[in-house]
Amino acid sequence: MATRDEQAQIQAAIDGELRLLDPAVRASDARVTALLDPEFFEFGASGRRWDRSSILAVTGAASEDPGPPARITEMAGAVLAPGLVHLTYHAEHDGRRVRRSSLWRRDPEAGWRMYFHQGTPTGQ
C-alpha cells in the first residue's frame, strides 16, 4: 500500500494528467507548456513521435476545436522513485479506445510535469 506521501505524488500526477486532457487547458499554449517537461516526448496512438513544440501545433492556440473531452477509465498510478510517477489509464474519444501511459516528474521550481507519454490503440 502506498504511503501518504506516495498517494500525494500520485494524485498530483493524476491532477496534471486530467488538466492536460481538458479541452480548455489544451486551448492554451501557456497552460500546456507549463504541464510538459522541457524534455517531453510522446509515442502517440498514431505511431508518431511528438515533442513539446510539435504537441503545441495540435493543441494550444493553433489547434482546431477538439470537441468533447475523452472519457477516462481505470486511472492508476505508482511512484517509481521520489518525484517520479507512472500513470496508466484508458481513454475513449470519438469511439476510439486507447491505453495510455505517462511518466510525471517533479521539478523543484516548476512542480509536476509530464516527461513521457504513450498511447496504444485497443479494441477492448
C-alpha positions as CSV (number, residue, x, y, z in Angstrom):
1,M,0.0,0.0,0.0
2,A,1.2,3.5,-0.9
3,T,2.3,5.8,1.9
4,R,0.6,9.2,2.4
5,D,3.4,10.9,0.5
6,E,3.3,8.4,-2.4
7,Q,-0.5,8.9,-2.6
8,A,0.0,12.7,-2.7
9,Q,2.6,12.3,-5.5
10,I,0.2,10.0,-7.5
11,Q,-2.7,12.4,-7.0
12,A,-0.5,15.4,-8.2
13,A,0.3,13.4,-11.4
14,I,-3.3,12.4,-11.9
15,D,-4.4,16.1,-11.5
16,G,-1.8,17.2,-14.1
17,E,-2.9,14.4,-16.5
18,L,-6.6,15.4,-16.2
19,R,-5.7,19.1,-16.8
20,L,-3.9,18.1,-20.0
21,L,-7.0,16.2,-21.1
22,D,-9.2,19.2,-20.5
23,P,-10.1,21.0,-23.8
24,A,-9.9,24.4,-22.1
25,V,-6.4,23.7,-21.0
26,R,-5.4,22.3,-24.3
27,A,-6.5,25.5,-26.0
28,S,-3.8,27.5,-24.2
29,D,-0.2,27.2,-25.2
30,A,1.0,28.6,-21.9
31,R,-1.1,26.1,-19.9
32,V,0.1,23.1,-22.0
33,T,3.7,24.3,-21.8
34,A,3.5,24.6,-18.0
35,L,2.4,20.9,-17.8
36,L,5.0,19.5,-20.2
37,D,8.6,18.9,-19.2
38,P,11.1,20.7,-21.5
39,E,12.4,17.2,-22.4
40,F,8.9,15.8,-23.0
41,F,8.3,13.3,-25.8
42,E,5.4,11.0,-26.7
43,F,4.8,8.0,-28.9
44,G,1.3,8.7,-30.0
45,A,-1.5,6.2,-30.8
46,S,-0.8,7.0,-34.4
47,G,2.8,5.8,-34.0
48,R,4.2,9.3,-34.4
49,R,6.9,10.7,-32.1
50,W,6.0,14.1,-30.6
51,D,7.9,16.6,-28.6
52,R,6.8,19.6,-26.7
53,S,6.8,22.0,-29.7
54,S,5.1,19.6,-32.0
55,I,2.4,18.9,-29.4
56,L,1.7,22.7,-29.3
57,A,0.9,22.6,-33.0
58,V,-2.0,20.3,-32.4
59,T,-3.1,21.6,-29.1
60,G,-2.9,25.2,-27.9
61,A,-3.9,28.2,-29.8
62,A,-3.0,26.7,-33.2
63,S,-5.4,23.7,-32.9
64,E,-8.9,23.2,-34.3
65,D,-11.8,22.6,-31.9
66,P,-11.0,19.3,-30.2
67,G,-14.7,18.5,-29.4
68,P,-15.8,16.9,-26.2
69,P,-13.2,15.6,-23.7
70,A,-12.1,12.0,-23.7
71,R,-13.8,9.5,-21.3
72,I,-11.2,8.3,-18.9
73,T,-11.4,5.0,-17.0
74,E,-9.1,2.7,-14.9
75,M,-6.7,5.6,-14.0
76,A,-3.9,4.2,-11.7
77,G,-0.5,5.4,-10.6
78,A,2.6,4.2,-9.0
79,V,5.6,6.0,-7.5
80,L,8.7,4.7,-9.3
81,A,11.1,6.9,-7.2
82,P,10.6,10.1,-5.2
83,G,9.3,12.7,-7.7
84,L,8.6,10.2,-10.5
85,V,5.2,8.8,-11.0
86,H,3.9,6.3,-13.7
87,L,0.2,6.6,-14.7
88,T,-1.8,4.2,-16.8
89,Y,-5.4,4.5,-17.9
90,H,-7.9,4.0,-20.8
91,A,-9.2,6.9,-22.8
92,E,-12.1,6.8,-25.2
93,H,-12.7,9.7,-27.7
94,D,-14.9,9.6,-30.8
95,G,-15.4,5.9,-30.5
96,R,-11.6,5.2,-30.4
97,R,-10.2,3.4,-27.3
98,V,-6.6,3.9,-26.4
99,R,-4.4,2.6,-23.5
100,R,-2.3,5.4,-22.2
101,S,0.8,5.5,-20.1
102,S,2.7,8.6,-18.8
103,L,5.6,9.5,-16.6
104,W,5.4,12.6,-14.5
105,R,8.4,14.1,-12.7
106,R,8.5,16.8,-10.2
107,D,10.7,19.8,-10.8
108,P,11.6,21.7,-7.6
109,E,10.6,25.0,-9.2
110,A,8.0,24.2,-11.8
111,G,6.2,21.4,-10.0
112,W,4.8,18.3,-11.7
113,R,5.3,18.0,-15.4
114,M,4.7,15.2,-17.9
115,Y,8.0,13.8,-19.1
116,F,6.8,10.9,-21.3
117,H,3.5,9.7,-22.8
118,Q,2.5,6.8,-24.9
119,G,-0.9,5.8,-26.5
120,T,-1.6,2.4,-27.8
121,P,-4.9,1.8,-29.7
122,T,-7.0,-1.1,-28.4
123,G,-10.2,-2.7,-29.5
124,Q,-11.1,-3.5,-25.9
